[in-house]
Amino acid sequence: MKILVINSGSSSVKYKLIDTTSGNTMAEGGVEKIGLPDGFLKYKRNDGSKAILELGKTDHQGSIKAILNMLTDPNEGCINSYAEIDAVGHRVVHGAEKFTESVLITDEVKDMIRQCYDLAPLHNPANMTGIEAITALMPDVPQVGVFDTAFHQTMPAKSFMYALPYKFYKEDGVRRYGFHGTSHRYVSQRVCEFLGVDIKTQRIITCHVGNGGSITAVEFGKSVDTSMGLTPTEGLMMGTRVGDVDPGALTFLMLKHNLTAEQLQKIINKESGMLGIAGKSDMREIESAVNAGDEIAKLGLDMYEQRITKYIGAYAAEMGGVDIIVFTGGVGENQTGLRANVCAPLAFMGVEIDAEANKVRGEETVISTPASKVKVCVIPTDEELMIARDTEAIVSKK
């Protein structure tokens, strides 16, 4: 099947056209600056080079129409008509407790996604614009929703509940949901295929580390705990998100500086993390600053790495051990020094990194030594392929 994967954000739409028979990506790119006068479509040509098409001011439906036109362009495209697209798979950020797996999108499903708007006000409405745009442009093509939160619905209550008054869970749905679920599901399955082991026998800790980051304990194929919570703000220190913080510190700041909820939300989501400590959020810039002797950048990097190590240790204890540790995401796949520093304190668990093997960037590989009691691997994530596979499986059942 030819599956179009759509990731619709508030001001961008990313896409991949994937042939699930071969697993090959036929086309990819995205529209950026939606709603602004300088909107553009960035795409990869058939020869692998990148190109940009200026669009001007456009909305989500216009953006997706531009994507479809590019896919069918006589010179730049890879298909002859929309009819060659068998189905469309959408990334949907929040499914709350309503969705435990990917689903065929119906009017009822759309209503349920809308019911999650208050839990993901920045993401779910944007995801829905992508669904509605495809509905308008290709009304007969089946669509599938793949939820970031679905993989984590196997967590036991002791992992997902907060120690807040129980009524806030029953009435408002306040609990840990977790995110990056499609990535954690993909890499936990893929690393077992790569190593030739049965996922149902393995205790795996998956580290999706990028500008946003989360860690998941995957026990025998199921998520049993994860670092992000009700929102993607909890857990690791991230590029601009604060991660774990004393909630009393937040109320202290609100009262001391007379902050509104909106102002505090902006601080913890967009002005904290590496940006808040070191003044920059790009890990390559951070590493350059550290190498140049910037002590504040070094403090930020030390904090960033320490929190990853802490979660790995906690989840190893929670599962009674760990067989595989996986690094993925933009930082996890490419920052060799970070992987080494994160794993060094784990020597007491028998983790031993091979310095030479760890020099790899963005490739599937084992970076632990043969003597290491825990396999440590780099597995580049492919959420779009996971979405395409789910979409094919669901559409095939129709």
C-alpha positions as CSV (number, residue, x, y, z in Angstrom):
1,M,0.0,0.0,0.0
2,K,0.9,3.6,-0.5
3,I,0.2,5.4,2.8
4,L,0.4,9.2,3.2
5,V,1.5,10.0,6.8
6,I,0.4,13.5,8.0
7,N,1.7,15.3,11.1
8,S,-0.3,18.4,11.3
9,G,0.8,21.1,13.8
10,S,-0.5,24.6,14.6
11,S,1.7,26.3,12.0
12,S,3.2,23.3,10.0
13,V,2.3,20.1,8.2
14,K,4.9,17.4,7.8
15,Y,4.4,14.5,5.5
16,K,5.8,11.2,4.2
17,L,4.5,9.0,1.5
18,I,5.5,5.4,2.4
19,D,5.2,2.2,0.3
20,T,4.5,-0.3,3.0
21,T,5.3,-3.2,0.8
22,S,8.9,-2.2,0.6
23,G,9.1,0.1,3.6
24,N,10.6,2.8,1.4
25,T,9.8,6.5,1.7
26,M,8.7,7.7,-1.7
27,A,8.5,11.4,-0.8
28,E,8.8,13.6,2.3
29,G,8.7,17.2,3.3
30,G,6.5,19.7,5.0
31,V,4.8,23.1,4.9
32,E,6.0,25.7,7.4
33,K,4.8,29.1,8.5
34,I,1.1,28.3,7.8
35,G,-1.0,31.4,8.1
36,L,1.9,33.8,7.6
37,P,2.7,35.6,4.3
38,D,6.0,33.8,3.8
39,G,4.7,30.2,4.0
40,F,6.6,27.6,2.0
41,L,6.7,23.9,1.2
42,K,10.1,22.2,1.8
43,Y,10.5,18.8,0.1
44,K,13.0,16.2,-0.9
45,R,13.4,15.6,-4.6
46,N,13.7,12.2,-6.3
47,D,17.5,12.6,-6.4
48,G,17.7,13.3,-2.7
49,S,18.3,17.0,-3.0
50,K,16.1,19.4,-1.1
51,A,14.0,22.2,-2.6
52,I,11.6,24.9,-1.5
53,L,8.3,26.1,-3.1
54,E,7.1,29.5,-1.9
55,L,3.4,29.3,-1.1
56,G,2.6,32.7,0.5
57,K,-0.2,32.8,3.0
58,T,-2.2,29.6,3.2
59,D,-4.3,27.5,5.6
60,H,-4.0,23.8,6.5
61,Q,-6.3,22.7,3.7
62,G,-4.3,24.8,1.2
63,S,-1.1,23.4,2.6
64,I,-2.2,19.8,2.2
65,K,-3.5,20.6,-1.3
66,A,0.0,21.9,-2.1
67,I,1.5,18.7,-0.7
68,L,-0.8,16.5,-2.9
69,N,0.0,18.7,-5.9
70,M,3.7,18.2,-5.3
71,L,3.2,14.4,-5.0
72,T,1.5,14.3,-8.4
73,D,3.6,16.9,-10.1
74,P,4.8,15.6,-13.5
75,N,8.4,16.6,-12.8
76,E,8.8,16.6,-9.0
77,G,6.2,14.0,-8.0
78,C,6.2,10.2,-7.5
79,I,2.6,9.3,-8.2
80,N,0.3,10.1,-11.1
81,S,-2.9,10.9,-9.2
82,Y,-4.4,11.2,-5.7
83,A,-6.1,7.8,-6.4
84,E,-2.8,6.0,-5.9
85,I,-2.8,7.0,-2.2
86,D,-4.5,4.0,-0.5
87,A,-4.9,5.6,2.9
88,V,-3.8,8.5,5.2
89,G,-2.4,8.0,8.7
90,H,-2.4,10.9,11.1
91,R,-0.3,11.5,14.1
92,V,-2.7,12.6,16.9
93,V,-1.0,13.7,20.2
94,H,-3.6,13.0,22.9
95,G,-6.1,10.2,23.1
96,A,-6.6,10.3,26.9
97,E,-8.1,7.0,28.1
98,K,-10.4,6.9,25.0
99,F,-7.9,5.2,22.7
100,T,-5.6,2.3,23.6
101,E,-4.6,1.7,20.0
102,S,-4.8,3.2,16.5
103,V,-8.3,3.5,15.0
104,L,-10.1,4.1,11.7
105,I,-11.3,7.7,11.8
106,T,-15.0,8.1,11.8
107,D,-17.3,10.9,12.9
108,E,-17.5,9.3,16.3
109,V,-13.7,9.2,16.5
110,K,-13.5,12.8,15.5
111,D,-15.8,13.8,18.3
112,M,-13.7,11.8,20.8
113,I,-10.5,13.5,19.6
114,R,-12.3,16.9,20.1
115,Q,-13.2,15.8,23.7
116,C,-9.4,15.7,24.3
117,Y,-8.8,19.3,23.3
118,D,-8.6,20.5,26.9
119,L,-5.8,18.0,27.6
120,A,-3.8,19.0,24.5
121,P,-4.9,22.5,23.4
122,L,-1.9,23.2,21.3
123,H,-1.8,19.8,19.5
124,N,-5.2,18.1,19.1
125,P,-7.0,20.9,17.3
126,A,-4.0,21.2,14.9
127,N,-4.1,17.4,14.3
128,M,-7.9,17.7,13.6
129,T,-7.3,20.4,11.0
130,G,-5.2,17.9,9.1
131,I,-7.9,15.2,9.3
132,E,-10.6,17.7,8.1
133,A,-8.4,18.9,5.3
134,I,-7.9,15.4,3.9
135,T,-11.6,14.8,4.4
136,A,-12.4,17.8,2.2
137,L,-9.8,17.0,-0.5
138,M,-10.0,13.2,-0.6
139,P,-13.4,12.3,0.9
140,D,-13.2,8.7,-0.1
141,V,-9.8,7.8,1.2
142,P,-9.7,6.0,4.6
143,Q,-8.0,7.7,7.4
144,V,-6.4,6.3,10.6
145,G,-5.5,8.1,13.8
146,V,-2.3,7.0,15.6
147,F,-2.1,8.4,19.1
148,D,1.1,9.4,21.0
149,T,-0.6,8.3,24.2
150,A,-1.9,4.9,23.2
151,F,1.2,2.8,23.8
152,H,1.3,4.0,27.4
153,Q,-2.3,2.9,28.2
154,T,-0.8,-0.4,29.5
155,M,0.7,1.4,32.5
156,P,-0.7,0.2,35.8
157,A,-2.5,2.6,38.0
158,K,0.4,2.9,40.5
159,S,2.4,4.3,37.6
160,F,-0.1,6.7,36.1
161,M,-1.9,8.1,39.1
162,Y,-0.8,11.3,40.8
163,A,-1.2,11.7,44.6
164,L,-3.7,14.5,44.2
165,P,-7.3,14.2,45.4
166,Y,-8.9,11.3,43.6
167,K,-11.7,13.5,42.4
168,F,-9.4,15.3,40.0
169,Y,-8.7,12.0,38.2
170,K,-12.4,10.9,38.2
171,E,-13.8,14.3,37.2
172,D,-11.0,15.9,35.1
173,G,-8.8,13.0,33.9
174,V,-5.7,14.3,35.6
175,R,-3.2,11.5,35.5
176,R,0.0,10.5,33.7
177,Y,-0.6,9.8,30.0
178,G,2.9,9.9,28.5
179,F,3.9,10.9,25.0
180,H,6.3,9.8,22.2
181,G,4.4,6.5,22.4
182,T,4.7,5.7,18.7
183,S,8.5,6.2,18.9
184,H,8.9,4.1,22.0
185,R,6.8,1.3,20.5
186,Y,8.8,1.4,17.3
187,V,12.3,1.3,18.8
188,S,11.4,-1.3,21.5
189,Q,10.1,-3.6,18.7
190,R,12.9,-2.8,16.3
191,V,15.8,-3.3,18.8
192,C,14.5,-6.8,19.5
193,E,14.3,-7.5,15.7
194,F,17.8,-6.1,15.4
195,L,19.2,-8.2,18.2
196,G,17.2,-11.3,17.3
197,V,15.4,-11.6,20.7
198,D,11.8,-12.0,21.7
199,I,10.4,-8.7,23.0
200,K,8.1,-10.7,25.4
201,T,11.2,-11.8,27.3
202,Q,13.0,-8.4,27.5
203,R,13.1,-5.6,30.0
204,I,13.8,-2.5,27.8
205,I,14.4,1.2,28.6
206,T,13.8,3.4,25.6
207,C,15.4,6.9,25.7
208,H,13.8,9.2,23.2
209,V,16.0,12.2,23.6
210,G,15.6,15.3,21.4
211,N,14.5,18.9,21.9
212,G,11.7,17.1,23.7
213,G,12.5,14.0,25.5
214,S,11.0,11.1,27.4
215,I,12.0,7.7,28.8
216,T,9.9,4.6,28.9
217,A,10.1,1.3,30.8
218,V,9.0,-1.4,28.4
219,E,8.5,-4.7,30.2
220,F,7.9,-7.7,27.9
221,G,6.6,-5.5,25.1
222,K,4.3,-3.2,27.2
223,S,4.8,0.3,28.6
224,V,4.8,0.1,32.4
225,D,6.1,3.6,33.2
226,T,7.1,6.7,31.3
227,S,8.6,10.1,32.2
228,M,6.1,12.5,30.6
229,G,2.9,13.1,32.4
230,L,-0.5,14.8,31.9
231,T,1.4,17.1,29.6
232,P,4.8,16.8,27.8
233,T,6.3,19.1,30.4
234,E,7.1,16.5,33.1
235,G,10.1,14.3,33.2
236,L,13.5,15.0,31.6
237,M,15.1,18.4,31.3
238,M,14.4,19.3,27.6
239,G,15.4,22.0,25.1
240,T,12.9,24.6,26.4
241,R,10.7,22.5,28.9
242,V,11.5,22.4,32.6
243,G,10.9,18.7,33.2
244,D,10.5,17.6,36.9
245,V,10.3,20.5,39.3
246,D,8.9,21.0,42.8
247,P,5.3,22.2,42.2
248,G,5.7,24.4,45.3
249,A,8.4,26.3,43.4
250,L,5.9,27.1,40.7
251,T,3.3,28.4,43.1
252,F,6.0,30.4,44.9
253,L,7.0,32.1,41.7
254,M,3.4,32.8,40.8
255,L,2.7,34.5,44.1
256,K,6.1,36.3,44.3
257,H,6.0,37.7,40.7
258,N,2.2,37.9,40.3
259,L,2.3,35.5,37.3
260,T,-0.8,34.4,35.5
261,A,-1.3,30.7,34.6
262,E,-0.6,31.6,31.0
263,Q,2.7,33.4,31.9
264,L,3.8,30.4,34.0
265,Q,2.8,28.0,31.3
266,K,5.0,29.9,28.8
267,I,7.9,29.9,31.3
268,I,7.8,26.1,31.9
269,N,7.2,25.2,28.3
270,K,9.2,27.7,26.2
271,E,11.7,29.5,28.5
272,S,13.1,26.7,30.7
273,G,15.2,23.6,30.2
274,M,18.5,24.1,28.4
275,L,17.4,27.4,27.1
276,G,16.6,28.6,30.6
277,I,20.0,27.5,32.0
278,A,22.4,28.0,29.2
279,G,20.6,30.5,26.9
280,K,20.5,28.1,24.0
281,S,18.6,24.9,23.3
282,D,20.4,23.3,20.3
283,M,22.6,20.5,21.6
284,R,25.2,21.1,19.0
285,E,25.6,24.7,20.2
286,I,25.6,23.6,23.8
287,E,28.5,21.1,23.1
288,S,30.4,23.8,21.2
289,A,30.0,26.2,24.2
290,V,31.1,23.5,26.6
291,N,34.2,22.8,24.5
292,A,34.9,26.6,24.6
293,G,34.9,26.6,28.4
294,D,31.4,28.0,29.0
295,E,30.7,26.9,32.6
296,I,27.0,27.6,32.5
297,A,26.6,25.5,29.3
298,K,28.5,22.7,31.1
299,L,26.1,23.0,34.1
300,G,23.1,22.7,31.7
301,L,24.6,19.7,30.0
302,D,25.5,18.0,33.3
303,M,21.9,18.5,34.5
304,Y,20.5,17.2,31.2
305,E,22.6,14.0,31.3
306,Q,22.1,13.4,35.0
307,R,18.3,13.3,34.7
308,I,18.5,10.7,31.9
309,T,20.8,8.5,34.0
310,K,18.4,8.9,37.0
311,Y,15.4,7.8,35.0
312,I,17.2,4.8,33.6
313,G,18.3,3.7,37.1
314,A,14.8,4.2,38.5
315,Y,13.1,2.2,35.7
316,A,15.7,-0.6,36.0
317,A,14.8,-0.8,39.7
318,E,11.1,-0.7,38.9
319,M,11.4,-3.7,36.5
320,G,13.8,-5.6,38.7
321,G,16.6,-5.2,36.1
322,V,17.1,-4.2,32.5
323,D,18.2,-6.2,29.4
324,I,18.4,-3.5,26.8
325,I,18.8,0.3,26.8
326,V,18.0,2.1,23.6
327,F,18.9,5.6,22.6
328,T,16.8,7.3,19.9
329,G,15.7,10.8,18.9
330,G,17.8,13.6,17.4
331,V,20.1,13.9,20.5
332,G,20.0,10.2,21.4
333,E,21.0,9.1,17.9
334,N,23.7,11.6,17.3
335,Q,25.4,12.9,20.5
336,T,28.1,10.4,21.2
337,G,29.5,12.1,24.3
338,L,26.1,12.3,25.9
339,R,25.5,8.6,25.5
340,A,28.8,7.8,27.1
341,N,28.3,10.2,30.0
342,V,24.7,9.0,30.7
343,C,25.9,5.4,30.8
344,A,29.1,5.8,32.8
345,P,27.4,5.9,36.2
346,L,25.5,2.8,35.3
347,A,28.6,0.6,35.5
348,F,27.4,-0.7,38.8
349,M,24.6,-2.4,36.8
350,G,27.1,-4.0,34.5
351,V,26.7,-1.4,31.7
352,E,29.9,-1.0,29.7
353,I,30.2,1.2,26.6
354,D,32.5,0.4,23.8
355,A,34.1,3.8,23.0
356,E,34.9,2.9,19.4
357,A,31.4,1.5,18.7
358,N,29.8,4.6,20.3
359,K,31.3,6.9,17.6
360,V,28.3,6.1,15.3
361,R,25.7,8.7,14.5
362,G,22.2,7.9,13.3
363,E,22.7,4.2,12.6
364,E,21.4,1.0,14.1
365,T,24.2,-0.4,16.2
366,V,25.2,-1.9,19.5
367,I,27.4,0.5,21.5
368,S,28.0,-1.7,24.5
369,T,31.0,-4.1,24.8
370,P,30.5,-7.9,24.5
371,A,31.1,-8.1,28.3
372,S,28.4,-5.6,29.2
373,K,25.5,-7.2,31.2
374,V,23.1,-4.8,29.5
375,K,22.9,-4.4,25.7
376,V,23.0,-0.7,24.8
377,C,21.9,0.2,21.3
378,V,21.3,3.2,19.0
379,I,18.1,2.7,17.0
380,P,17.0,5.6,14.8
381,T,13.3,6.2,15.4
382,D,10.8,6.0,12.5
383,E,7.4,7.1,13.8
384,E,6.1,7.6,10.3
385,L,6.8,4.0,9.3
386,M,5.0,2.8,12.5
387,I,2.0,5.1,11.6
388,A,2.0,3.7,8.1
389,R,2.1,0.1,9.3
390,D,-0.8,0.7,11.7
391,T,-2.8,2.4,8.9
392,E,-2.2,-0.5,6.5
393,A,-3.2,-3.0,9.2
394,I,-6.5,-1.2,10.1
395,V,-7.5,-0.4,6.5
396,S,-6.8,-4.0,5.4
397,K,-9.5,-5.1,7.9
398,K,-12.2,-3.0,6.3
